């Protein structure tokens, strides 16, 4: 049973016929009839009796109508309350995120804030997760997107994304699309960010767990610069797919899965445990989840494919 079915049911009852209700709702009559039939199956009662002039509601239908009207009224009141809350949300909000996410998440997030929360003054800062963590604790940020933050009683965190890291090289240089072991990756000349960047820290920690260490040929922090060095030299790098996709053409670089073990970076949404949440922060969290899902979801889907 869903709200649309209840709305359709009440409209048929009000109009006294399926054809009139379908015209009023601007839906095809077969679709309307199918929804009412599903509702009857859910209720395990016949709701209408058909006759030459249209339909009459049954005793079960009259009972359901009273409840349906109350349900839809409560839903409408809840929507009005949320709309009033959203309309009244205002103030200043500071959000921090890793530099690689500013373009793909930060830009559409700003657009959504302007559209849905026009009274909010939003600032977006970028930096390494370790710096964002500190800014969150000292009050410089209200919300931060962090990669694998160190467990701390000072922050509350919600998992936002698990992102697999791949071995990237120019498509012309990548000899195979088959997965490659982490041991094999350690023997390749790599371009990696400097410590304490999340990719560098995760790579070193995971390689150490299997008795090897990365062969770092070049240290570069900027992803666009890393990709440029990959084009110019016979080097490799370890990156998330979305980071490569936003700075290059789809056919320029090829990625290989890393296995035994793989490398997976966890992105979380974090807030200060010392601050009481506000309607503004709650609305911002909702928007961040909506935007990150819409922009990162397709990239993750293509990765899985």
Secondary structure, DSSP 8 states (H G I E B T S, - for coil): --HHHHHHHHHHHHHSSHHHHHHHHTS-HHHHHHHHHHHHHHHTS--EEEETTEEEE-HHHHHHHHHHHHHHHHHHHHHHHHHHHHHH--EEEEEEE-HHHIIIIIHHHHHHHHHH-TTEEEEEEE--HHHHHHHHHTTS-SEEEEES----TTEEEEEEEEEEEEEEEETTT----S-EEHHHHTTS-EEE--TT-HHHHHHHHHHHHTT----EEEE---HHHHHHHHHHSS-EEEEEHHHHHTTS-TTTEEEEEEESS--EEEEEEEEETTS---HHHHHHHHHHHHHHHHHHHHHHHHHH-
